[in-house]
C-alpha cells in the first residue's frame, strides 16, 4: 500500500504542482504580479523575463 502512495505522489503533475507552490513560489509570485499589472494592456513578451525565470526554476526543481 505504501508503494502505491509513493508512486501517486511522484507523478510529474504532482511534482510540478509541489514545486510551483513551494520551491518556485518567489518566481511564480513575480510572474503573477507582472501579469496582474499588465493585464489591461496586453502586449507580446511583456512578462517574458519573469516567465522564463519561473519556467527555469520549475525545470531545474522537477528534474
Backbone atoms as SQL, in Angstrom:
CREATE TABLE atoms (id INTEGER PRIMARY KEY, chain TEXT, resi INTEGER, resn TEXT, atom TEXT, x REAL, y REAL, z REAL);
INSERT INTO atoms VALUES
  (1, 'A', 1, 'UNK', 'N', 0.824, -1.201, 0.000),
  (2, 'A', 1, 'UNK', 'CA', 0.000, 0.000, 0.000),
  (3, 'A', 1, 'UNK', 'C', 0.865, 1.261, 0.000),
  (4, 'A', 2, 'UNK', 'N', 1.955, 1.245, 0.745),
  (5, 'A', 2, 'UNK', 'CA', 2.855, 2.396, 0.814),
  (6, 'A', 2, 'UNK', 'C', 3.479, 2.687, -0.550),
  (7, 'A', 3, 'UNK', 'N', 3.830, 1.649, -1.309),
  (8, 'A', 3, 'UNK', 'CA', 4.430, 1.841, -2.629),
  (9, 'A', 3, 'UNK', 'C', 3.471, 2.558, -3.568),
  (10, 'A', 4, 'UNK', 'N', 2.201, 2.211, -3.495),
  (11, 'A', 4, 'UNK', 'CA', 1.201, 2.866, -4.340),
  (12, 'A', 4, 'UNK', 'C', 1.072, 4.335, -3.967),
  (13, 'A', 5, 'UNK', 'N', 1.125, 4.635, -2.680),
  (14, 'A', 5, 'UNK', 'CA', 1.015, 6.027, -2.230),
  (15, 'A', 5, 'UNK', 'C', 2.228, 6.835, -2.681),
  (16, 'A', 6, 'UNK', 'N', 3.425, 6.260, -2.567),
  (17, 'A', 6, 'UNK', 'CA', 4.645, 6.936, -3.007),
  (18, 'A', 6, 'UNK', 'C', 4.614, 7.193, -4.499),
  (19, 'A', 7, 'UNK', 'N', 4.152, 6.207, -5.263),
  (20, 'A', 7, 'UNK', 'CA', 4.078, 6.359, -6.719),
  (21, 'A', 7, 'UNK', 'C', 3.085, 7.456, -7.095),
  (22, 'A', 8, 'UNK', 'N', 1.967, 7.532, -6.393),
  (23, 'A', 8, 'UNK', 'CA', 0.954, 8.538, -6.700),
  (24, 'A', 8, 'UNK', 'C', 1.463, 9.943, -6.414),
  (25, 'A', 9, 'UNK', 'N', 2.299, 10.103, -5.388),
  (26, 'A', 9, 'UNK', 'CA', 2.791, 11.440, -5.053),
  (27, 'A', 9, 'UNK', 'C', 3.971, 11.853, -5.912),
  (28, 'A', 10, 'UNK', 'N', 4.516, 10.932, -6.686),
  (29, 'A', 10, 'UNK', 'CA', 5.673, 11.278, -7.501),
  (30, 'A', 10, 'UNK', 'C', 5.338, 11.391, -8.983),
  (31, 'A', 11, 'UNK', 'N', 4.075, 11.551, -9.316),
  (32, 'A', 11, 'UNK', 'CA', 3.716, 11.736, -10.712),
  (33, 'A', 11, 'UNK', 'C', 4.210, 13.103, -11.173),
  (34, 'A', 12, 'UNK', 'N', 4.500, 13.247, -12.441),
  (35, 'A', 12, 'UNK', 'CA', 5.010, 14.535, -12.936),
  (36, 'A', 12, 'UNK', 'C', 4.101, 15.721, -12.618),
  (37, 'A', 13, 'UNK', 'N', 2.801, 15.527, -12.717),
  (38, 'A', 13, 'UNK', 'CA', 1.883, 16.632, -12.439),
  (39, 'A', 13, 'UNK', 'C', 1.926, 17.028, -10.963),
  (40, 'A', 14, 'UNK', 'N', 2.003, 16.054, -10.084),
  (41, 'A', 14, 'UNK', 'CA', 2.089, 16.357, -8.654),
  (42, 'A', 14, 'UNK', 'C', 3.422, 17.032, -8.332),
  (43, 'A', 15, 'UNK', 'N', 4.491, 16.599, -8.955),
  (44, 'A', 15, 'UNK', 'CA', 5.790, 17.233, -8.738),
  (45, 'A', 15, 'UNK', 'C', 5.754, 18.679, -9.207),
  (46, 'A', 16, 'UNK', 'N', 5.155, 18.916, -10.357),
  (47, 'A', 16, 'UNK', 'CA', 5.040, 20.278, -10.882),
  (48, 'A', 16, 'UNK', 'C', 4.237, 21.156, -9.926),
  (49, 'A', 17, 'UNK', 'N', 3.121, 20.632, -9.440),
  (50, 'A', 17, 'UNK', 'CA', 2.295, 21.395, -8.503),
  (51, 'A', 17, 'UNK', 'C', 3.053, 21.694, -7.220),
  (52, 'A', 18, 'UNK', 'N', 3.768, 20.712, -6.701),
  (53, 'A', 18, 'UNK', 'CA', 4.534, 20.908, -5.475),
  (54, 'A', 18, 'UNK', 'C', 5.604, 21.977, -5.657),
  (55, 'A', 19, 'UNK', 'N', 6.374, 21.877, -6.720),
  (56, 'A', 19, 'UNK', 'CA', 7.462, 22.815, -6.934),
  (57, 'A', 19, 'UNK', 'C', 6.968, 24.214, -7.305),
  (58, 'A', 20, 'UNK', 'N', 5.851, 24.299, -7.997),
  (59, 'A', 20, 'UNK', 'CA', 5.352, 25.621, -8.374),
  (60, 'A', 20, 'UNK', 'C', 4.797, 26.373, -7.178),
  (61, 'A', 21, 'UNK', 'N', 4.403, 25.657, -6.128),
  (62, 'A', 21, 'UNK', 'CA', 3.846, 26.327, -4.950),
  (63, 'A', 21, 'UNK', 'C', 4.831, 26.453, -3.801),
  (64, 'A', 22, 'UNK', 'N', 5.935, 25.718, -3.843),
  (65, 'A', 22, 'UNK', 'CA', 6.899, 25.787, -2.741),
  (66, 'A', 22, 'UNK', 'C', 8.256, 26.273, -3.231),
  (67, 'A', 23, 'UNK', 'N', 8.928, 25.463, -3.997),
  (68, 'A', 23, 'UNK', 'CA', 10.289, 25.767, -4.435),
  (69, 'A', 23, 'UNK', 'C', 10.362, 27.033, -5.278),
  (70, 'A', 24, 'UNK', 'N', 9.419, 27.225, -6.167),
  (71, 'A', 24, 'UNK', 'CA', 9.456, 28.351, -7.110),
  (72, 'A', 24, 'UNK', 'C', 8.420, 29.417, -6.784),
  (73, 'A', 25, 'UNK', 'N', 8.055, 29.536, -5.537),
  (74, 'A', 25, 'UNK', 'CA', 6.994, 30.477, -5.184),
  (75, 'A', 25, 'UNK', 'C', 7.383, 31.935, -5.443),
  (76, 'A', 26, 'UNK', 'N', 8.647, 32.279, -5.247),
  (77, 'A', 26, 'UNK', 'CA', 9.075, 33.662, -5.483),
  (78, 'A', 26, 'UNK', 'C', 8.970, 34.018, -6.962),
  (79, 'A', 27, 'UNK', 'N', 9.406, 33.106, -7.823),
  (80, 'A', 27, 'UNK', 'CA', 9.343, 33.340, -9.267),
  (81, 'A', 27, 'UNK', 'C', 7.883, 33.341, -9.748),
  (82, 'A', 28, 'UNK', 'N', 7.075, 32.445, -9.195),
  (83, 'A', 28, 'UNK', 'CA', 5.656, 32.404, -9.566),
  (84, 'A', 28, 'UNK', 'C', 4.962, 33.692, -9.150),
  (85, 'A', 29, 'UNK', 'N', 5.303, 34.189, -7.984),
  (86, 'A', 29, 'UNK', 'CA', 4.710, 35.432, -7.496),
  (87, 'A', 29, 'UNK', 'C', 5.110, 36.622, -8.371),
  (88, 'A', 30, 'UNK', 'N', 6.373, 36.680, -8.747),
  (89, 'A', 30, 'UNK', 'CA', 6.836, 37.780, -9.613),
  (90, 'A', 30, 'UNK', 'C', 6.132, 37.738, -10.965),
  (91, 'A', 31, 'UNK', 'N', 5.967, 36.542, -11.518),
  (92, 'A', 31, 'UNK', 'CA', 5.273, 36.402, -12.803),
  (93, 'A', 31, 'UNK', 'C', 3.807, 36.797, -12.656),
  (94, 'A', 32, 'UNK', 'N', 3.172, 36.347, -11.599),
  (95, 'A', 32, 'UNK', 'CA', 1.770, 36.696, -11.360),
  (96, 'A', 32, 'UNK', 'C', 1.573, 38.193, -11.189),
  (97, 'A', 33, 'UNK', 'N', 2.481, 38.839, -10.473),
  (98, 'A', 33, 'UNK', 'CA', 2.383, 40.289, -10.281),
  (99, 'A', 33, 'UNK', 'C', 2.547, 41.031, -11.599),
  (100, 'A', 34, 'UNK', 'N', 3.442, 40.535, -12.446),
  (101, 'A', 34, 'UNK', 'CA', 3.631, 41.158, -13.752),
  (102, 'A', 34, 'UNK', 'C', 2.359, 41.032, -14.594),
  (103, 'A', 35, 'UNK', 'N', 1.778, 39.850, -14.607),
  (104, 'A', 35, 'UNK', 'CA', 0.539, 39.618, -15.360),
  (105, 'A', 35, 'UNK', 'C', -0.571, 40.524, -14.825),
  (106, 'A', 36, 'UNK', 'N', -0.693, 40.596, -13.515),
  (107, 'A', 36, 'UNK', 'CA', -1.723, 41.422, -12.901),
  (108, 'A', 36, 'UNK', 'C', -1.535, 42.900, -13.236),
  (109, 'A', 37, 'UNK', 'N', -0.293, 43.337, -13.259),
  (110, 'A', 37, 'UNK', 'CA', -0.008, 44.750, -13.532),
  (111, 'A', 37, 'UNK', 'C', -0.258, 45.130, -14.988),
  (112, 'A', 38, 'UNK', 'N', -0.199, 44.158, -15.890),
  (113, 'A', 38, 'UNK', 'CA', -0.283, 44.486, -17.322),
  (114, 'A', 38, 'UNK', 'C', -1.471, 43.852, -18.040),
  (115, 'A', 39, 'UNK', 'N', -2.402, 43.250, -17.304),
  (116, 'A', 39, 'UNK', 'CA', -3.481, 42.527, -17.978),
  (117, 'A', 39, 'UNK', 'C', -4.410, 43.428, -18.785),
  (118, 'A', 40, 'UNK', 'N', -4.480, 44.695, -18.483),
  (119, 'A', 40, 'UNK', 'CA', -5.354, 45.581, -19.252),
  (120, 'A', 40, 'UNK', 'C', -4.689, 46.099, -20.526),
  (121, 'A', 41, 'UNK', 'N', -3.369, 45.958, -20.614),
  (122, 'A', 41, 'UNK', 'CA', -2.630, 46.415, -21.789),
  (123, 'A', 41, 'UNK', 'C', -1.686, 45.294, -22.247),
  (124, 'A', 42, 'UNK', 'N', -2.274, 44.212, -22.730),
  (125, 'A', 42, 'UNK', 'CA', -1.514, 43.019, -23.090),
  (126, 'A', 42, 'UNK', 'C', -0.687, 43.269, -24.341),
  (127, 'A', 43, 'UNK', 'N', 0.584, 42.940, -24.239),
  (128, 'A', 43, 'UNK', 'CA', 1.498, 43.017, -25.370),
  (129, 'A', 43, 'UNK', 'C', 2.370, 41.776, -25.360),
  (130, 'A', 44, 'UNK', 'N', 2.835, 41.388, -26.505),
  (131, 'A', 44, 'UNK', 'CA', 3.676, 40.207, -26.610),
  (132, 'A', 44, 'UNK', 'C', 4.954, 40.392, -25.789),
  (133, 'A', 45, 'UNK', 'N', 5.296, 39.355, -25.051),
  (134, 'A', 45, 'UNK', 'CA', 6.535, 39.281, -24.266),
  (135, 'A', 45, 'UNK', 'C', 6.639, 40.312, -23.148),
  (136, 'A', 46, 'UNK', 'N', 5.523, 40.864, -22.693),
  (137, 'A', 46, 'UNK', 'CA', 5.581, 41.883, -21.653),
  (138, 'A', 46, 'UNK', 'C', 6.100, 41.302, -20.335),
  (139, 'A', 47, 'UNK', 'N', 5.830, 40.040, -20.063),
  (140, 'A', 47, 'UNK', 'CA', 6.305, 39.399, -18.836),
  (141, 'A', 47, 'UNK', 'C', 7.245, 38.237, -19.165),
  (142, 'A', 48, 'UNK', 'N', 7.922, 38.342, -20.269),
  (143, 'A', 48, 'UNK', 'CA', 8.775, 37.255, -20.742),
  (144, 'A', 48, 'UNK', 'C', 9.885, 36.926, -19.747),
  (145, 'A', 49, 'UNK', 'N', 10.530, 37.925, -19.197),
  (146, 'A', 49, 'UNK', 'CA', 11.636, 37.697, -18.270),
  (147, 'A', 49, 'UNK', 'C', 11.168, 36.930, -17.028),
  (148, 'A', 50, 'UNK', 'N', 10.042, 37.342, -16.455),
  (149, 'A', 50, 'UNK', 'CA', 9.507, 36.676, -15.277),
  (150, 'A', 50, 'UNK', 'C', 9.079, 35.253, -15.601),
  (151, 'A', 51, 'UNK', 'N', 8.460, 35.065, -16.768),
  (152, 'A', 51, 'UNK', 'CA', 8.022, 33.736, -17.183),
  (153, 'A', 51, 'UNK', 'C', 9.214, 32.801, -17.376),
  (154, 'A', 52, 'UNK', 'N', 10.267, 33.305, -17.986),
  (155, 'A', 52, 'UNK', 'CA', 11.456, 32.479, -18.209),
  (156, 'A', 52, 'UNK', 'C', 12.109, 32.080, -16.886),
  (157, 'A', 53, 'UNK', 'N', 12.172, 32.988, -15.928),
  (158, 'A', 53, 'UNK', 'CA', 12.736, 32.661, -14.620),
  (159, 'A', 53, 'UNK', 'C', 11.894, 31.608, -13.907),
  (160, 'A', 54, 'UNK', 'N', 10.582, 31.739, -13.977),
  (161, 'A', 54, 'UNK', 'CA', 9.679, 30.769, -13.371),
  (162, 'A', 54, 'UNK', 'C', 9.824, 29.410, -14.052),
  (163, 'A', 55, 'UNK', 'N', 9.843, 29.395, -15.361),
  (164, 'A', 55, 'UNK', 'CA', 9.999, 28.151, -16.114),
  (165, 'A', 55, 'UNK', 'C', 11.325, 27.467, -15.828),
  (166, 'A', 56, 'UNK', 'N', 12.390, 28.241, -15.750),
  (167, 'A', 56, 'UNK', 'CA', 13.703, 27.672, -15.456),
  (168, 'A', 56, 'UNK', 'C', 13.726, 27.061, -14.057),
  (169, 'A', 57, 'UNK', 'N', 13.128, 27.727, -13.119),
  (170, 'A', 57, 'UNK', 'CA', 13.057, 27.194, -11.759),
  (171, 'A', 57, 'UNK', 'C', 12.307, 25.872, -11.744),
  (172, 'A', 58, 'UNK', 'N', 11.176, 25.809, -12.436),
  (173, 'A', 58, 'UNK', 'CA', 10.410, 24.562, -12.487),
  (174, 'A', 58, 'UNK', 'C', 11.200, 23.443, -13.145),
  (175, 'A', 59, 'UNK', 'N', 11.845, 23.747, -14.259),
  (176, 'A', 59, 'UNK', 'CA', 12.635, 22.706, -14.944),
  (177, 'A', 59, 'UNK', 'C', 13.752, 22.195, -14.069),
  (178, 'A', 60, 'UNK', 'N', 14.407, 23.085, -13.366),
  (179, 'A', 60, 'UNK', 'CA', 15.513, 22.694, -12.501),
  (180, 'A', 60, 'UNK', 'C', 15.026, 21.855, -11.322),
  (181, 'A', 61, 'UNK', 'N', 13.955, 22.261, -10.701),
  (182, 'A', 61, 'UNK', 'CA', 13.497, 21.586, -9.491),
  (183, 'A', 61, 'UNK', 'C', 12.787, 20.269, -9.770),
  (184, 'A', 62, 'UNK', 'N', 12.096, 20.143, -10.880),
  (185, 'A', 62, 'UNK', 'CA', 11.383, 18.907, -11.196),
  (186, 'A', 62, 'UNK', 'C', 12.332, 17.824, -11.698),
  (187, 'A', 63, 'UNK', 'N', 13.355, 18.212, -12.419),
  (188, 'A', 63, 'UNK', 'CA', 14.301, 17.212, -12.948),
  (189, 'A', 63, 'UNK', 'C', 15.261, 16.786, -11.936);
